[in-house]
Amino acid sequence: MTRTRVLTGITTSGTPHLGNYAGAIRPALEASRDPSVESFYFLADYHALIKVMDPARVQRSTLEIAASWLACGLDPSQAWFYRQSDIPEIPELTWLLTCIAGKGILNRAHAYKASVDKNREAGEDDDAGITAGLFMYPVLMAADILIFNAQKVPVGRDQIQHIEMARDFGQRFNHLFGEHFTLPEAAIEQHVATLPGLDGRKMSKSYDNVIPLFAPREQLKKLIYSIVTDSRAPGEPKDADTSNVFQLFQAFSSRQQADDMRRAFESGIAWGEAKQALFDRIDAEISPMREKYETLVAKPADIEATLRDGAARLRIAYATPLLAQLREAVGLRDLSKASVSVSTQAEQPAPATFKQYREPDGKFYFKLVRGDRVLLQSAGFDAPRDAGQRVAALKRSGHLDDDATLVPGDGVTREEIDAALAQMAEDAA
């Protein structure tokens, strides 16, 4: 059975909070229980270096996040669990992608644009204080995803652009060097993809408005009672859809419990009562995991061993073999084999390959090529998936059908195309 590869990561720049849990950890762990899913979980410590210059904080955050995932139910024997910096193929792939990534696309990245806009408002130079790391962040994220050919990536709505960029870079590489990458898709859990923090903005370490995932029980209660609300008194109807308290409650409750709370809001529940109900719901879910977390975080050597073991096995299974193929594809090759390649070139012509790409008209195309020679050219497709499915069908069939949207190259015969497709089908068998 072919399993869907799903990849999830959290940047190691702070203490895990309820937003991380409800928006990423919990849905990822729930999905991992599906036997048709192959799950990848990673600690994004390279990403942390973009904005954190405190080594002790990065180390502590890595420990806390690893312990959090394990406490929440992650089984390293059933899923890939690793630290980003333990996979050297990731930064190497980042460089390969950097060499084909369009600067214009990176100019439009949300984080970079926000920093430029902030500089302009302050009357500073556009790039004042902006590092190359921030600018290249989307390329590193693309490498995280493409190195394992992940098919789905659970992200918040504000991260969708990064998945689109990963698709663009992967597609561009495939077009230039042959098909090596699966193009990923974003997976969003609609109700909890982005949770509000104490002040109503997105719960984020950047805003210092978070509720730590495993805060002691009394601290958890104190933080929940400090959530900002409006001034409506007990008995006055309250709008659940605009309430930070309700959004958090909904993320930790069943559909029936959320519906009951919505009716309570309409009936004028007091804010204190609503916050107490929120505390009860969150504590009921988190409390059983808190003790396990405290035991884990007290044994950092055990967590270190778990992460290193996961990375070592993952490199052997996926990262190292794929990087070897990519190095070969771009020309970083063993020179001792060059003479053999030249001497046998006439006897053994290069195999035909499909290349997919996007034209300025917005449509997606593919072509069958052997070296610099175009054997077959497609018409445009509205979606990349349509083009990919057509390529897959040709590979399976091993011959050219009578589809008028497929045009042989100049001077190319039907027999030559069929021979190339037949060889591809035989190689795939």
Protein Blocks (a to p, Z undefined) as FASTA:
>chain_A
ZZdddddddddfbccdfklmmmmmmmmmmmmmpmkbccdddddfklmmmmpccfklmmmm
mmmmmmmmmmnopafklpccddfklmmklmmmmmmmmmmpcfklmmmpmklmmmmmmmmm
nopafkgoiafklmmmmmmmmmmmmmnopabdcddfklmmmmmmmmmmmmmmmmmnopfb
dcddddddfklmpccdfkopacdfklopaccfklcfklmmmmmmmpccdfbdehiacdfk
lpmklmmmmmmccfklmmmmmmmmmnopafklmmmmmmmmmmmmmmmmmmmmmmmmmmmm
lmmmmmmmmmmmmmmmmmmmmmmmmmmmnopacfklmmmmmmmmmmmgcdddddddddfk
opacddddehjbcfbdcdddfbfklmmmmmmmmmmnopacfbfkbccdehiafklmmmmm
mmmmmmmZZ
